[in-house]
């Protein structure tokens, strides 16, 4: 504890001295230097975020409190047309930045991404907390739609049936498999099956391999948990901050689809003996993804067209 406090105090003091020195030399505040010298995307946005969080100026701290509250309430994104200009006005006043300076435009883009990302965290956590309800028509229609997208040539005989195991659920009723990830798990599967139909059916066909198969739906729900964890712990910031626009809910679906696509390729390449090796290879896959996200230029893209033909 004491060692941590000493290190924190030394870091704060040294950082303050360096900032003072650089300000004297460049006549620019730290935020201006970041916007002028670092590449657009994650390198710039991550450092803007660090700089703002490290600030002890009351006006900046007050601004962050407001932005944090709006993102926590999931109202930042739709209020950004007012929130962003107000934020830039506060920062420009406190940091004595000319409002016509182009650094402010770059800074506004960073602030937009930072608090849109924070709102995204709240949105996906909220949807993960909503339990699947078989008496809810919307939930049921989504589940049946998933079947139709994945198995267009096979009619579902009953709502509760062993047929669900054909697409990788564990029992006769998928609702029990969604307990961990709630509606978020279903939403991701539906998005993958509808947006990247051929890729999803391709992955499903791979999952049915007699020797190297896997449980498609269960793996999909596991990947939702993994994707959620990456966003919440901040590991996914590099990917989302490197995208052109501020993150929205659909961007999380796209992130998930990339993970599923990559996992399917990874699993086929490893050719595991059986599902008993799933945990071992899952950990290796997750480690690979985290290592990629440590690079500040990382952005994940599915580099095949949506109508990519199914391969065996």
NORQUIWO-V416540 format. One record per residue. RES is the residue in three letters. SS is DSSP state (h for helix, s for strand, l for the rest). PSI is psi in degrees with one decimal (none if undefined). OMEGA is omega in whole degrees, -180 to 180 (none if undefined). Layout:
BEGIN
RES:SS:PSI:OMEGA
RES:SS:PSI:OMEGA
END
This chain:
BEGIN
UNK:l:-50.1:-179
UNK:h:-38.8:179
UNK:h:-40.0:179
UNK:h:-43.8:-180
UNK:h:-40.1:179
UNK:h:-45.5:180
UNK:h:-41.3:180
UNK:h:-41.5:-180
UNK:h:-42.9:179
UNK:h:-44.4:179
UNK:h:-47.1:-178
UNK:h:-42.9:-178
UNK:h:-47.5:-179
UNK:h:-42.9:180
UNK:h:-41.1:180
UNK:h:-40.7:179
UNK:h:-41.7:179
UNK:h:-43.0:179
UNK:h:-43.3:180
UNK:h:-44.7:-179
UNK:h:-47.1:-179
UNK:h:-34.7:178
UNK:h:-40.0:178
UNK:h:-38.2:-177
UNK:h:-45.8:-172
UNK:h:-17.4:-174
UNK:l:21.9:180
UNK:l:145.1:175
UNK:l:170.3:-176
UNK:h:-41.1:-179
UNK:h:-39.0:176
UNK:h:-43.9:-180
UNK:h:-40.1:178
UNK:h:-46.9:-177
UNK:h:-29.8:-178
UNK:h:-25.9:-172
UNK:h:-23.0:-177
UNK:l:149.3:-177
UNK:l:147.6:176
UNK:l:147.2:-179
UNK:l:-145.6:-175
UNK:h:-44.4:-179
UNK:h:-44.6:-179
UNK:h:-48.4:-174
UNK:h:-41.0:178
UNK:h:-38.6:-179
UNK:h:-33.8:173
UNK:h:-43.8:179
UNK:h:-45.5:179
UNK:h:-44.2:-178
UNK:h:-44.6:180
UNK:h:-41.2:-179
UNK:h:-29.6:-179
UNK:h:-9.9:-176
UNK:l:141.7:176
UNK:l:7.5:178
UNK:l:125.9:-175
UNK:h:-42.4:-178
UNK:h:-38.5:179
UNK:h:-43.7:179
UNK:h:-39.9:178
UNK:h:-40.4:178
UNK:h:-45.2:-180
UNK:h:-35.4:178
UNK:h:-42.2:179
UNK:h:-47.9:-179
UNK:h:-40.0:178
UNK:h:-41.7:-179
UNK:h:-42.5:-179
UNK:h:-39.0:179
UNK:h:-37.5:178
UNK:h:-34.4:178
UNK:l:-1.7:-179
UNK:l:37.5:179
UNK:l:2.8:-179
UNK:h:-47.0:-170
UNK:h:-44.9:-177
UNK:h:-11.4:177
UNK:h:7.7:-172
UNK:h:-24.3:179
UNK:h:-24.1:176
UNK:h:-42.0:-176
UNK:h:-42.3:-177
UNK:h:-48.0:177
UNK:h:-39.1:178
UNK:h:-39.5:179
UNK:h:-43.7:-180
UNK:h:-36.4:178
UNK:h:-42.4:179
UNK:h:-47.4:-179
UNK:h:-42.9:-180
UNK:h:-39.9:-180
UNK:h:-47.7:-177
UNK:h:-42.2:-176
UNK:h:-0.4:179
UNK:l:50.2:178
UNK:l:131.0:177
UNK:l:130.3:-176
UNK:l:-14.4:178
UNK:l:-4.9:-176
UNK:l:138.2:-176
UNK:h:-19.6:178
UNK:h:-29.9:180
UNK:h:-36.4:177
UNK:h:-43.1:178
UNK:h:-40.0:180
UNK:h:-39.4:179
UNK:h:-40.5:177
UNK:h:-39.1:179
UNK:h:-46.8:180
UNK:h:-40.6:178
UNK:h:-46.1:-179
UNK:h:-41.2:-177
UNK:h:-49.8:-175
UNK:h:-19.4:169
UNK:h:-38.1:177
UNK:h:-42.6:179
UNK:h:-38.6:177
UNK:h:-37.9:178
UNK:h:-41.2:177
UNK:h:-47.1:-178
UNK:h:-37.8:-178
UNK:h:-45.3:-178
UNK:h:-33.4:175
UNK:h:-38.8:179
UNK:h:-47.3:-179
UNK:h:-32.1:177
UNK:h:-23.8:-179
UNK:h:-13.3:179
UNK:l:114.5:-177
UNK:l:145.5:177
UNK:l:132.6:-177
UNK:l:112.2:-177
UNK:l:-9.4:175
UNK:l:-3.3:179
UNK:l:117.9:-177
UNK:h:-36.0:-179
UNK:h:-44.0:179
UNK:h:-46.1:-178
UNK:h:-41.5:180
UNK:h:-38.0:178
UNK:h:-42.2:-180
UNK:h:-44.5:180
UNK:h:-34.3:177
UNK:h:-39.1:178
UNK:h:-45.1:178
UNK:h:-47.5:-177
UNK:h:-37.2:-180
UNK:h:-37.0:-177
UNK:h:-32.0:-175
UNK:l:64.6:-174
UNK:l:-21.5:-177
UNK:l:2.3:-179
UNK:l:118.4:180
UNK:l:135.3:178
UNK:l:119.9:-174
UNK:l:-42.6:179
UNK:l:164.3:177
UNK:l:-41.6:176
UNK:l:111.0:-175
UNK:l:155.7:177
UNK:h:-12.6:180
UNK:h:-28.0:-180
UNK:h:-26.4:179
UNK:h:-19.2:178
UNK:h:-26.6:178
UNK:h:17.5:169
UNK:l:13.6:171
UNK:l:159.4:-172
UNK:l:-27.4:-177
UNK:l:-158.8:-178
UNK:l:-15.9:-179
UNK:l:112.0:-176
UNK:h:-18.6:-174
UNK:h:-32.1:-178
UNK:h:-25.8:-179
UNK:h:-15.6:-178
UNK:h:3.0:-175
UNK:l:-36.6:-177
UNK:l:-41.4:-175
UNK:l:2.6:176
UNK:h:-146.2:-178
UNK:h:-24.0:180
UNK:h:-39.7:179
UNK:h:-41.8:178
UNK:h:-44.2:-180
UNK:h:-42.5:-179
UNK:h:-44.3:179
UNK:h:-43.3:180
UNK:h:-42.2:180
UNK:h:-46.3:180
UNK:h:-44.8:-177
UNK:h:-28.7:-177
UNK:h:-36.7:-179
UNK:h:-40.9:-179
UNK:l:59.8:-172
UNK:h:-48.2:-178
UNK:h:-39.4:178
UNK:h:-40.3:-180
UNK:h:-44.3:179
UNK:h:-33.7:176
UNK:h:-47.7:178
UNK:h:-40.0:179
UNK:h:-41.7:179
UNK:h:-37.1:176
UNK:h:-38.0:-178
UNK:h:-18.8:-179
UNK:l:4.6:-179
UNK:l:132.8:-176
UNK:l:-25.1:-178
UNK:l:-39.6:-173
UNK:l:27.5:-177
UNK:l:174.0:176
UNK:l:167.5:-180
UNK:l:102.6:-172
UNK:h:-57.5:-175
UNK:h:-41.7:-180
UNK:h:-41.9:176
UNK:h:-40.6:179
UNK:h:-41.1:179
UNK:h:-38.3:175
UNK:h:-39.7:179
UNK:h:-30.1:174
UNK:h:-43.5:178
UNK:h:-42.0:179
UNK:h:-46.3:180
UNK:h:-42.2:178
UNK:h:-45.3:180
UNK:h:-40.1:180
UNK:h:-38.5:179
UNK:h:-46.2:-176
UNK:h:-41.5:-178
UNK:l:-0.2:175
UNK:l:-5.6:-179
UNK:l:-31.8:-176
UNK:l:0.5:-178
UNK:h:-38.6:-179
UNK:h:-46.8:180
UNK:h:-52.2:-175
UNK:h:-35.6:179
UNK:h:-22.6:179
UNK:h:-10.0:176
UNK:l:154.2:-173
UNK:l:-44.8:-175
UNK:l:163.7:177
UNK:l:142.8:-175
UNK:l:140.5:174
UNK:l:176.3:-177
UNK:h:-40.0:-179
UNK:h:-30.1:179
UNK:h:-30.0:176
UNK:h:-40.2:176
UNK:h:-43.2:-180
UNK:h:-40.1:177
UNK:h:-44.8:178
UNK:h:-45.2:-179
UNK:h:-38.9:177
UNK:h:-44.1:-179
UNK:h:-41.2:179
UNK:h:-45.8:179
UNK:h:-44.9:180
UNK:h:-40.0:-180
UNK:h:-41.8:180
UNK:h:-44.1:178
UNK:h:-42.3:-180
UNK:h:-45.8:-178
UNK:h:-43.5:180
UNK:h:-37.5:-179
UNK:h:-37.2:-178
UNK:h:-27.0:-179
UNK:l:61.7:-179
UNK:l:152.2:-178
UNK:l:-40.3:180
UNK:l:180.0:-177
UNK:h:-13.9:178
UNK:h:-20.7:-180
UNK:h:3.2:-176
UNK:h:-48.1:-177
UNK:h:-42.4:-180
UNK:h:-48.6:-178
UNK:h:-30.2:176
UNK:h:-44.0:179
UNK:h:-39.1:179
UNK:h:-41.2:178
UNK:h:-46.2:-180
UNK:h:-38.4:177
UNK:h:-42.3:179
UNK:h:-43.9:-179
UNK:h:-44.0:180
UNK:h:-37.4:178
UNK:h:-39.0:177
UNK:h:-39.3:-178
UNK:h:-14.9:177
UNK:l:-19.2:178
UNK:l:129.1:-172
UNK:l:-9.3:178
UNK:l:10.1:-176
UNK:l:133.0:168
UNK:l:128.2:-175
UNK:l:128.8:178
UNK:l:138.2:173
UNK:l:112.7:-171
UNK:l:36.6:171
UNK:l:150.8:179
UNK:l:157.0:-179
UNK:l:-27.4:-178
UNK:l:25.0:178
UNK:l:127.7:-176
UNK:l:152.3:-180
UNK:l:131.3:175
UNK:l:147.6:-179
UNK:l:none:none
END
